[in-house]
Each structure stands twice: as structure tokens, then as C-alpha cells.
């Protein structure tokens, strides 16, 4: 990876767990970062089931548990557009938009080609 280190994806409850991230997902995310031309701060990457279950509103079958998801810090509309476009151009077609983050994942167990909003 050119733009990230695996520890950026560590679950807070398990040091070194960023190594459990899916390599294909990370390649696409790295490409998206290159296409965007702006830095991506990872809020959340890999999650243990226990950590995921402790988070409010998290789904029990979250793609974070598979190592195929990341939440990218984002708080303004210009960067939200740049990041979302780069994710789609890099082949990440599951994107969730929140007020302070953008979720992206490549889970094959969920509907492809979707963009949703967090309330």
C-alpha cells in the first residue's frame, strides 16, 4: 500500500488486527486515495465482533468484521464529493454517507451498487 499502514485499520480492542483487512479491499481503497488526491483519515477499519456489538447502531453482520470496510473521516461537502467519486472510480460500490464520515465496503454478502445516508 502506498498511502496507508495496516495499523490504521486496527480495532481499538485488538492491536495488530489491521492485518486481518482484506487485501483486495485495501488495494481499492489505496487506489481511491490516489485518485482523490487528498488524505484519508481512517476512523474505523477492522472490528472484532465484540467491539462491533458494543457500538450503537452497528449491524451484527457489518463488513468491518470481514475486514472489507472502512469509515473515512469527512466533514465538508467538497471532500465528501471528492472521496465518494474516488471510491466509486476505484471499484468500491457500497458507500454510506454520514455527517462526519464516509463508510465504504466491498462485502459480497450485501447488495452491490448502493449509496445510503446515516441519520
C-alpha positions in Angstrom: 0.0 0.0 0.0 1.2 3.4 -0.9 -1.0 5.6 1.4 -1.9 3.5 4.4 -0.3 1.3 7.1 -2.1 -1.7 8.4 -2.2 -0.3 12.0 -4.5 2.5 10.8 -7.1 -0.2 10.4 -6.6 -1.8 13.9 -9.7 -2.4 16.0 -9.3 -0.5 19.3 -9.7 -3.7 21.2 -7.1 -5.8 19.3 -3.7 -4.4 18.5 -2.4 -5.6 15.1 -5.8 -6.6 13.8 -5.4 -4.3 10.8 -3.6 -7.3 9.3 -7.0 -9.0 9.1 -8.1 -6.5 6.5 -9.0 -7.9 3.0 -6.1 -7.2 0.6 -8.4 -6.6 -2.4 -10.4 -4.0 -0.4 -7.2 -2.3 0.7 -5.9 -2.2 -2.9 -9.1 -0.5 -4.0 -9.0 2.0 -1.0 -5.4 2.8 -1.8 -6.3 3.5 -5.4 -9.2 5.7 -4.3 -6.9 7.7 -2.1 -4.6 8.2 -5.1 -7.5 9.2 -7.3 -8.8 11.6 -4.7 -5.5 13.4 -4.2 -6.4 14.2 -0.6 -5.6 12.3 2.6 -8.0 9.8 4.1 -8.1 9.6 7.9 -9.5 6.2 8.9 -12.0 6.3 11.8 -12.7 2.6 11.7 -11.3 -0.4 9.9 -11.3 -4.0 11.1 -13.7 -4.7 14.1 -13.9 -7.7 16.3 -17.4 -9.0 16.7 -17.4 -7.9 20.4 -16.2 -4.3 19.6 -18.7 -4.1 16.7 -21.5 -5.3 19.0 -20.6 -2.6 21.5 -21.2 0.2 19.0 -24.6 1.9 18.9 -26.4 1.3 15.6 -23.8 -1.1 14.2 -25.1 -4.1 12.2 -24.2 -7.6 13.6 -23.1 -8.6 10.2 -21.0 -5.5 9.5 -18.5 -5.6 6.7 -16.0 -4.3 9.2 -15.9 -7.7 10.8 -15.0 -9.2 7.4 -12.1 -6.7 7.0 -13.8 -5.3 3.9 -14.9 -1.9 5.2 -13.6 1.4 6.4 -15.0 4.6 7.7 -13.2 7.7 6.4 -13.3 11.0 8.4 -15.1 13.7 6.4 -16.9 16.8 7.5 -17.3 19.0 4.4 -19.2 18.7 1.2 -16.3 19.3 -1.2 -14.2 16.5 0.3 -17.3 14.3 0.6 -17.8 14.6 -3.2 -14.1 14.0 -3.9 -13.9 10.9 -1.7 -17.1 9.4 -2.9 -16.2 9.8 -6.5 -12.8 8.3 -6.0 -14.3 5.3 -4.1 -16.7 4.6 -7.0 -14.0 5.1 -9.6 -11.8 2.7 -7.7 -14.5 0.0 -7.8 -15.9 0.4 -4.3 -19.6 0.5 -4.9 -21.1 0.3 -1.4 -20.9 3.8 0.2 -22.7 5.2 3.2 -22.6 9.0 3.9 -22.7 10.3 7.4 -22.3 13.8 8.8 -18.7 13.2 9.9 -17.6 10.1 7.9 -18.0 8.1 4.7 -18.4 4.3 5.1 -17.2 2.2 2.2 -17.1 -1.6 1.8 -16.8 -4.4 -0.7 -18.8 -7.1 1.1 -20.1 -9.7 -1.3 -22.9 -10.7 1.2 -24.7 -7.3 0.8 -26.4 -5.5 -2.0 -23.9 -4.1 -4.5 -24.0 -0.6 -6.1 -25.7 1.3 -3.3 -25.3 4.7 -1.6 -27.1 5.3 1.6 -27.4 8.1 4.3 -26.9 7.7 8.0 -29.4 9.7 10.1 
